């Protein structure tokens, strides 16, 4: 229960929060000889679900972004900024 609360609280810190929570959960799983492989699989599935399904739908609705244009736009942002710098 404490690990779940910690992970939920750390989720509000961009990038470092979920990585810290996942590392803590996995470390405790390995040290206590728990089912850490299943923990890793569930954490991975959770991140995919949040990053590619739930967040784009929620944020896309509020920001009026199409479903897959958010992840695609972020992956190509370096190319777009480089082109803008060349044009300037």
C-alpha positions, -999 to +999 in steps of 0.1 A: +000+000+000+028+024+009+045+018-025+013+025-043+009+058-025+046+067-031+042+059-068+010+080-070+027+110-054+058+107-075+036+105-107+032+143-106+070+149-111+075+148-149+098+119-161+118+115-129+088+106-108+076+075-125+112+063-131+120+068-094+088+050-084+094+021-108+130+018-096+119+017-059+092-009-066+115-031-086+143-028-060+120-039-032+107-067-054+141-080-061+154-076-025+124-094-010+125-121-036+090-111-048+076-117-083+096-088-097+093-100-133+055-096-131+060-063-114+081-051-143+056-064-169+027-046-151+047-014-147+056-015-184+020-021-195+008+007-172+032+032-187+022+022-223-015+025-213-010+060-197+015+074-223-002+062-255-038+057-246-051+077-217-030+109-217-034+116-254-072+112-252-075+134-221-050+160-231-059+159-267-095+166-259-086+196-238-059+209-262-078+199-294-049+177-306-057+147-327-052+112-312-017+102-325-004+136-335+007+142-300+033+113-297+042+118-334+048+155-329+069+151-298+091+125-316+097+149-346+100+181-326+138+183-331+134+181-369+108+209-368+129+232-346+159+226-368+140+236-399+127+267-381+163+277-372+174+272-408+146+295-421+154+323-397 
